[in-house]
Amino acid sequence: MEQHQLTDRVYGILAKITEARQIQKTEIEFLLDWMKTEVKNRRLMHLLEIFSRVESDVRELPPVLTQSEAIALIAPVKRYIHTVLGIEQEDEDLVLILSGSFSTFSRYKPRVEKLGARPVFLQTIAEAVEYDYEDVPKAIVMDVELWSHFPERDIQSFVSKMKKLYVPLIVIGTNEHYRLAAYSYGFDDYWESWIPMEERLVRLGLHIEKARLVSNALLVDELTGAFNRKYLKATFSRFVSRLERSGESFTLALLDIDHFKQLNDTFGHAYGDEVLHRIAEEIRLAIRSSDELIRYGGEEFLVILNVSDRTVVDAVLERVRTRIEQMEFPYEHHVTVSIGYTRVCQTGMTLGEWCAYADEALYKAKRDGRNRIIRYSSAVREEKRLAYVTMSPQKYASLAEQLPKQHRRYEVVYRPYDLYACNDNVEMFILDESGSTATKGTLSAVKEQRGKYSHILAVTKRTATELGTLYDDLAEQDRNDIITEKIEQWLEKLPD
């Protein structure tokens, strides 16, 4: 399948996740396989573990998934998928349609799309509460028939949350009896059954346009008081421009509230919102005036520290972690945060790619027990085992710029034959035409002390013939792209 066909199918799967009531598990599996290939092509090998975690979750599910299951599955990797596709998430206009009937969504879908927005179908208020509001909708249209399935306080809590986000709320009503109730809850509009579709679309369009104007004017997340992702884009660009001009690097840190879903499930989403608000205030007090605090999404915050000195960064982030740990909340419980950070020290990489580094460090902090700070270099490099790839000096020189540099479990070291030394680390040998003195000397050493996981790649058939049964793989042709692909395949098969 050609590249444009692959990306077209990926776009199609993403559309299904937001539109269809049910999604085949094979579609999600295809999406993850495609993304893993893209990650490897871009040499972001450390992200493979994140996708592997999602894949393991997928395997435990039935062949057909509900829409809410599919949305929850891709949530951890959504930002990476959008980064690769070049989708600016915050610029996309969403309209949520809440209805127990898919036919209602089908009627509104083409009409909403004509207004320049993307419709998303949700079946219950519970799904709407759990929805990832990293992308704030431009309007929410709710079928009044859903009200009877939920307590009044749940509807009021949902309306209150949407008001804080400045989202217009519209009710599709059945009669005048519900009109007063809708407005008393705080809904912005009420469409009775006799109102023609043309008028509904005009009114919806006015709500969307008003929400767009408000969204463009606001740079602050109303729930927490932190800046939003729109502000993040401009601020990151400003810091990168300074890096290009003067070489001043900076630090990007991701903070995630530990066990936040459990907190929401136990005490309710209103209480969870209050926790988010208070923690944002505490972070703001702990960082310096030259640093920036952004609500990154869900229970995650992003801090841009206007410094790269590790001692200063560690001191600021430790102050953040300690102050949050010492906060007092109702119900006699405490909240902690896990923090991962990376130093932004070079140009040419996107915001999404730098966030991926910080996110990998954050995941390491979670894996190590939470309530701790991990620097990207220690999470990805210092604790990794070594894997050597040894080749002739000529091949080493010609391949240097395209060799894969990242791996989720190993620090990959490339070296020419003259730097070879027998050791207990895993190693791959790229053997050229074996008539050369360097190749014969290396081959002799390999025969004597071949490690358990050593792997020999014969570059040509002639070399393979001279090696006999000793080689493990054959490149068929002495081409750089083929050899690079063989190295990637070997790295993927290394034991964890």
Buried (B, 14 or more C-beta within 10 A) or exposed (E): EEEEEBBEBBEEBBEBBBBBEEBBBEBBEBBBEBBBEBBBEBBBBBBBBBBEEBBEBBEEBEEEBBBBBBBBBBBBBBBBBBBBEEBEBBEEBBBBBBBEEBEBBEEBBEBBEEBEBBBBBBBBBBBBBBBEBBBBBBBBBBBBBBBEEBEEEBBBBBBEBBBEBBBBBBBBBEEEEBBEBBEEBBBBBBBBEEEEEEEBBEBBBEBBBBBBEBBEEBBEBBBBBBBBBBBBBEBBEEBBEBBEEEEEBBBBBBBBBBBBEEBBEEBBBBBBBBBBBBBBBBBBEBBEEEBBBBBBBBBBBBBBBBBBEEEBBEEBBBBBBEBBEEBEBEEEEEBBBBBBBBBBBEEEBEBBBBBBBBBBBBBBBBEEEBBBBBBBEEBBEEEBEEBBBBBBEEBBEEBEEEBBEBBBBBBBEBBBBEEBEEEEBBBBBBBBEBEBEBBEEBBEBBEEEBBEBBBBBBBBEBBBEBBEEBBBBBBEEBEEEBBBBBBBEBBBEBEE
